[in-house]
């Protein structure tokens, strides 16, 4: 346990039964926060609870809640549960989201509208609904919100491989900026993290563990994809979330999107190291 800078703070993290959300839950718990852990799988929610206990959290400071954020009714119950259990809400981390695919095998813009609708609901609409439900409570505590988006949501590149994921996340970024402007006038601060490739189970659920790791290893070996030379970890992103949720160190950061991609957006997937030689050959 590295400190208690979030002692007394109540944190709600959606999708905290695995990946980035789980890593954030453990970091917040280790810093003294009261954490509401959420997820669809009771076994994974319990795993996160035990991980939080392992870094020093008290059982009474953790509230595991199993449910699906795609259910509007669950979102209402979730906010009510936070207030009933801890009496307030200080920090909201909108982490839950999904990468939807067309089960017929279609890719890119050939995918059906139903795929876009599922992605839109998961990555944008439900975040908006939960934030609307939570904001009255965050106004009371002068709280903070961190939304989890993606580096694919920003230009200048168009996204060919996962457009149905990038488009709702781009809408999330714009909504975040609009909300940040309005909410800061009420004392609530909102920012966004935009991860690049992260070593989590995100892709594994679609293509299998082995294929996901092979893809990650290939991409991070190419400097034209990740100049840093490695994919981010869930902890890398979680530390950025913690930073943005801590007013003592980031109070003047309002309505910003922090890209965490090892430099991928700097080179736009083009290796510029031999640019002069290529121009000479042209």
C-alpha angles and dihedrals in degrees: 000000000000099000148314103256091135096045109147093012119126115218128191114197120183117211092019096145092088146003122006094355092053092048090050092049091054093048093049091047091050089054093055101263126145103239131203105205117203137184144126096251115071091200093055093044088055090048090056090048091054091048089053091049089051091061093052106276118148117237089236090058094058126074116186113201122185117205147104119270088207087073110084090203091057091052090056092047090047095057092043090051092053092052095042092049103040104013096235147030122232105167133027120194111191098200105140116104140128145225106227124202135193106250090207089069098252117143139197116002091345090076116109124262090246088068091053090047092054091047092046092051094047100042101034120007099050091046089054093048095049092046091051090052093046101043098081089057093044090051089058092054097035085238139178136245128200119188121200112222131152139259087238090073095071132071165265091066125065113224113236101171101049109016094145088060097042097049098058089043090053087053088049090054092052092045088050092054092048093047091045090057094049098038098048087063085062093046098261118123122208131188138159136226118210110197124196121203109345127185100238137115090270095107095026091071089060106036104017131260097277095048092046092053092046090052092049093048091050095047096047091050090063116078089201087065103035115010091189089065099234141064118249121259127226087252091056090058094039091056089054090051091050089050093053092046093053110086092190091068105024109026095128093053105096129164095357132142114218112202114213105188110121090253099306094137092050094067097030088224092301120118105225096180093100097032095126093052091049091050090050090054093048 
